[in-house]
Amino acid sequence: MATTVSVFTLGGTISARGGGGSARLSGAEVLAATGAIPPGVEVEVHDVRRLPSSSLSVEDVAALAERVEEAAAAGHGVVVVQGTDTLEETAFLLDLACAPRTPVVVTGAMRRPDLPGADGPANLAAAVAVAADPECAGLGVVAVLADEIHAARHVRKCHTTSVATFASPGAGPLGRVVEGRPRVLLRPAGPTVARPLSLRGPARVALVTLALGDRGELLDAVDDRFGGLVVAAFGAGHVPTWLVEPLTALAARMPVVLASRTGAGPLLSETYKGPGSEYDMLGRGLLSAGPLDAPKARLLLHALLADGADHAQVADAFRALVN
């Protein structure tokens, strides 16, 4: 097992004081509640933020990624503790920005420490166990909650209150923590991106979710303020016929990624071939999000643009996910 685990705390429900107000426990106080650190593991706690995760920014995660890289380069396993609202997005951004040297784990809690059945201590103890196990280094960044280990690229929050809210639709967990020890059942075929991406460059990416009767007014707002667009389309990648031309025009001047608003399952490519179908839109220059849901497709596009990728390089990166 790794001798040192660096724990970076950002705030969230796991650190909330009684009553659910804005006051937060320190990282040391959160860690003290776990009561189950693996033998022989030294934990270093770093308070980075004390915020609800809905108030975190890409810039916050970029700064965190640099600290995670420093810890991993020193041979430390890493645990990031934050709120669950954006936990899957932080995990995915770290997966894009960090080299897989040592295990990197993101965790949190669904119930405040003062509520019956608070899940924070168990989640943190399981996360430290995964971060301390070198066998978990090849998994990429993972989320560990409810004793399940999930790949950052697949995991999503699926319920507003359940302590078992995190799942990987279409993929399933990579493994579980049993009696305090990680048991890895599956391993990703490869990294999400060929190399770590910088999150520091300027990038603005819009996300537009289509709905029944959508007339495209929000597409009109995707102007020169944005460098890219993700469209959360119907079903397996379908848009209304009257939005075909506006989306074609946008795809001619910026990367436009076609994703599904369903949140599970891959985007199709040639099952339906009428106007506004996935076949039609991909043929018009839109890029397939492949297995990524729309929020993660937005983060990948943001990271690629921030790293300096041009339109062709963005297309190659998304194509690699599909192939």
Protein Blocks (a to p, Z undefined) as FASTA:
>chain_A
ZZbdcdddebdjklpcehiiabdcdfklmmmmnopacehiacddddfbdcdfklpcfklm
mmmmmmmmmmmmnopacdddddfklmmmmmmmmmmmpccfbccdddddfbdfkbghiakl
mmmmmmmmmmmpmklmmnopaddeehiacdfklgccfbfkbmklpccehkbpabdceehi
acdfbdcfbdfbfbdcdfkbgcddddddddehiaolmmmmmcfkbgbdcdddehjhpacf
klmmmmmmmmmmoccddddfklpacddfklpccehiaklmmmnopacekjacfklmmmmm
mmmmmnopafklmmmmmmmmmZZ
